[in-house]
Each structure stands twice: as structure tokens, then as C-alpha cells.
């Protein structure tokens, strides 16, 4: 194909990796579609930030931070779980942590230094 229909086309190396993962059954189609979707969104954000940075590098930095915020730290996540707890006695015998909350608090505590 000599004519490119759209300016946002994945690089051949990425297409080859996805094709290889699909045919070798290393990844399922949902995972590959999510990767492609994310790669497209990241490429679009990069193009927008590049365009905006010509007028205002600060605005480009703010745009990227707003569109790709850093995930909350493990500490922030654990504190959020405790914030949602029903009271100061949490966890009480009447309250049961779900597996995700339990794992999150365990990881946060394990990350603390042993004083």
C-alpha cells in the first residue's frame, strides 16, 4: 500500500510483536486490543503535547500530567481504604476486608521499613 490513510499508524516493529504474540498464543486478543488502544492514545497525546509545546511548554507539561496522572502511591491507596472504614476500631469483627483491600494493606505494611 503506497498511500497512508491515517497519520496514526503503529510502527512495523510493534505490529510484528503483536502479530507474533497473537499467532504464538502468548496473548489473547483482548490484551492485544487494549495494548493497541493504549498505544494509539499515547501517540495522540504525544502529538498534542508536541503541538502545544510550540506555544507553551508549561501547558504541554500540564496537559500530559492531566491526561496521564500518576497512580496513587501504595501508602495513599492503603490510607484511602482505611478512610472508607466504618470507624476507629476498623477492622472490627463485624467488618470484613475484601481480598483486594487485604492485599493492598499487606503490601503497604510490608513496604514500611523495619525500625
C-alpha positions, -999 to +999 in steps of 0.1 A: +000+000+000+016+032-011-009+056+003-012+060+041-049+066+050-043+079+085-013+095+101-015+075+133-003+040+123+017+018+146+053+012+137+060-021+119+080-034+148+051-030+171+027-046+146+052-075+142+053-080+180+015-080+183+012-104+154+038-127+169+021-127+203-012-135+187-001-164+165+021-179+192-009-176+216+012-157+241-015-131+245-053-131+239-070-108+216-084-086+244-050-079+258-036-070+223-065-047+216-060-029+249-023-025+241-032-011+206-058+012+221-033+025+247-005+029+221-028+050+199-039+071+229-003+077+239+007+086+204-022+111+201-012+126+235+024+129+223+013+147+191-009+171+211+018+178+236+043+185+208+019+209+191+010+227+224+047+229+235+054+251+205+033+278+221+037+269+258+060+242+271+043+246+306+009+239+291+022+208+274+036+195+307+002+203+324-017+186+296+004+154+299+000+154+338-038+159+335-042+131+309-017+107+324-018+113+362+005+093+383-013+065+401-017+069+439+012+055+459+008+023+479+006+044+511-022+067+496-041+036+485-039+020+519-049+052+536-079+055+513-091+020+522-088+029+559-106+063+553-136+043+540-136+021+571-166+024+593-149+035+625-117+038+646-119+001+656-115-009+620-112-037+612-138-048+637-152-083+639-183-070+621-163-057+592-146-080+567-119-068+543-123-080+508-093-098+493-082-067+473-082-044+504-064-070+524-037-074+498-033-037+494-029-030+532-005-060+534+017-046+506+017-012+522+027-025+556+054-048+540+068-017+523+074+001+556+109-001+569+116-023+600+127+003+626 
